[in-house]
Amino acid sequence: MFPYLGKFNLDWNRIEKYYNSIPYDDWDTTVSAVDNHATNPFRPVEEQKNYLWYNKHNCLVKNIRVTDQDFFPDSWFYTLQAKKEDYSAKIFWTKPGNFEPPHKDFFPSFLGEYREDGTKWTQQDIDNNGKKIIRAWIPLMDSKLGHLLYTHEYALSSWKKGDVFELASGQTHGFANGGREDRLLMVFTAWRDL
C-alpha cells in the first residue's frame, strides 16, 4: 500500500506553466532500469538479470529537477513533518509504453552516491537513512487508463491531481504507463523533521 498523505492545494497552474515551458527534448533522460538498477550493488544478482528485459524503448523517463522553483509552501513541510532544508523535488514525464521495474529506493539523487568520507553507502546505511527520509508521490494530473503505481499484491490506479501518497522506504514498487496518454508527476524527498 501507498499511505495517503492527503489532498494538497499546491499552485498547480504555476507548476504546469513551468514544466510546459521546457521542451520535452530538454528534459533529462533516464533509462532507470539500466542507469539506476541493473548495476546497483545492492540488487541481488538474480534480480539484476531481470533488468536485461528493460531498455530505452520501454523504460525511458524524462525528468527535471525543480527544487529551486519553491513550489512548496511552509504548510506543506509542516503537514508532512519534513525539514525544509536540503529537500529535493523532481518532475517526471513518462510516455505511454514505458515502465519501471520493481525496485526499492536507495535515494542516490538525494543522499549522493558516496558518504562524506568518500566510501560507498552500505545497505545498512540506506536502511537506516531511509527511516529518516520522507518521499512523497505527487500526481500532476488525474489518473488515466493504464497509469499504475504498484507494489506486491497492490496497484494504485485511481487518483486526482492534488492527492499525495508516500513512497515508503524499503518498499518494493514500480510504475507503468500502459495507457495512451502521457503521465506527469512530481516526487518530493526530504529529511523527516523528528
C-alpha positions, 0 to 999 in steps of 0.5 A, a space after each residue: 500500500 501507498 499511505 495517503 498523505 492527503 489532498 494538497 492545494 499546491 499552485 498547480 497552474 504555476 507548476 504546469 506553466 513551468 514544466 510546459 515551458 521546457 521542451 520535452 527534448 530538454 528534459 533529462 533522460 533516464 533509462 532507470 532500469 539500466 542507469 539506476 538498477 541493473 548495476 546497483 550493488 545492492 540488487 541481488 544478482 538474480 534480480 539484476 538479470 531481470 533488468 536485461 528485459 528493460 531498455 530505452 524503448 520501454 523504460 525511458 523517463 524524462 525528468 527535471 529537477 525543480 527544487 529551486 522553483 519553491 513550489 512548496 509552501 511552509 504548510 506543506 513541510 509542516 503537514 508532512 513533518 519534513 525539514 525544509 532544508 536540503 529537500 529535493 523535488 523532481 518532475 517526471 514525464 513518462 510516455 505511454 509504453 514505458 515502465 519501471 521495474 520493481 525496485 526499492 529506493 536507495 535515494 542516490 539523487 538525494 543522499 549522493 552516491 558516496 558518504 562524506 568520507 568518500 566510501 560507498 553507502 552500505 545497505 545498512 546505511 540506506 536502511 537506516 537513512 531511509 527511516 529518516 527520509 520522507 518521499 512523497 508521490 505527487 500526481 500532476 494530473 488525474 489518473 488515466 487508463 493504464 497509469 499504475 503505481 504498484 507494489 506486491 499484491 497492490 496497484 494504485 490506479 485511481 487518483 486526482 491531481 492534488 492527492 499525495 501518497 508516500 513512497 515508503 522506504 524499503 518498499 518494493 514498487 514500480 510504475 507503468 504507463 500502459 495507457 495512451 496518454 502521457 503521465 506527469 508527476 512530481 516526487 518530493 524527498 526530504 529529511 523527516 523533521 523528528 
